[in-house]
């Protein structure tokens, strides 16, 4: 499935939620997607071998490619947005990195989104920044052996607690600072998060190199066309700038998922 010269993928954590999670991969394939992606699909950072087998089987039986996968981000429904910057969660993240690599080796997935984590008064911002830098570096090193790239994502202000990365500049300051020597890191370009924060999407798409793109409109985070963001122009700018990767549909459908695909 393509749109404006970009292969589209389905984020099954947000699309096809009318169905139980295990059924969404086949539903995405039936709708015409060849590629899917997901937030971390387990309740724990280090799933059992049987749980991992079931997940890989879901992907394979649907006949789709797993294009991107989130690392464990904590309790997302409860409001957590990553654990990389939390010193007391590093053992969890280390176990999760091993689990992610194991899944990647079996599925061919090579893009991995690592949420930074919210600021927490138990530590100073400097302590959390150092922790996050070490965690990101470690994750990048682990996936480098399979040709993987770690993605760092800015999130919308006001909706994600005290998450400190909100713009492309925030992410680039991190990647071009202490992590400048790590080759397999890149920004995740999410139109909803960046656009909601007032970022000029077209200008940023034209000038900032990215490894992955996610699509949702703003306000509302619905399908493209449900809000006011210049998504078509942004996709064109990305293509002109040399982006040849997937554009993932990571939005909250304003109707049932299949009907919401009419914008394509």
SULPESUL-V792457 format. One record per backbone hydrogen bond with DSSP energy under -0.5 kcal/mol. CO is the residue of the C=O (numbers start at 1). NH is the residue of the N-H. Records with the same first field share a line. If there is no record, write none. Layout:
CO = NH, NH
This chain:
1 = 8
3 = 6
6 = 3
7 = 247
8 = 34, 35
9 = 11, 249
10 = 12, 37
11 = 14, 15
16 = 19
20 = 23, 24
21 = 24
23 = 27
24 = 28
25 = 29
26 = 30
27 = 31
28 = 32, 33
29 = 32
34 = 65
35 = 10
36 = 67, 68
37 = 12
38 = 70
48 = 52
49 = 53
50 = 54
51 = 55
52 = 56
53 = 57
54 = 58
55 = 59
56 = 60
57 = 61
58 = 62
59 = 63, 64
60 = 63
65 = 36, 67
67 = 110
68 = 38
69 = 113
71 = 40
73 = 82
74 = 73, 76
75 = 80
76 = 79
81 = 117
82 = 118
83 = 86
85 = 87
86 = 89
87 = 90
89 = 93
90 = 94
91 = 95
92 = 96
93 = 97
94 = 98
95 = 99
96 = 100
97 = 101
98 = 102
99 = 103
100 = 104
101 = 105
102 = 106
103 = 106, 107
104 = 108
110 = 149
111 = 69
112 = 114, 151
113 = 71, 115
115 = 83, 84
116 = 85
117 = 164
120 = 123
124 = 128
125 = 129
126 = 130
127 = 131
128 = 132
129 = 133
130 = 134
131 = 135
132 = 136
133 = 137
134 = 138
135 = 139
136 = 140
137 = 141
138 = 142
139 = 143
140 = 144
141 = 145
143 = 146, 148
144 = 147
149 = 112
150 = 186
151 = 114
152 = 188
156 = 159, 160
161 = 163
162 = 119, 164
164 = 166
165 = 155
167 = 171
168 = 172
169 = 173
170 = 174
171 = 175
172 = 176
174 = 177, 179
177 = 180
179 = 182
181 = 183
184 = 150
186 = 152
187 = 189, 211, 212
188 = 154, 190
189 = 191, 214
190 = 194
191 = 195
192 = 196
193 = 197
194 = 197, 199
195 = 198
199 = 201
200 = 204
201 = 205
202 = 206
203 = 207
204 = 207, 208
207 = 209
209 = 187
212 = 189
213 = 248
214 = 191
215 = 250
217 = 221
218 = 228
221 = 252
222 = 217
223 = 226
229 = 231
230 = 234
231 = 235
232 = 236
233 = 237
234 = 238
235 = 239
236 = 240
237 = 241
238 = 243
239 = 242
242 = 244
246 = 213, 248
247 = 9
248 = 215, 250
249 = 11
251 = 253
256 = 260
257 = 261
258 = 261
259 = 262
260 = 263
261 = 264
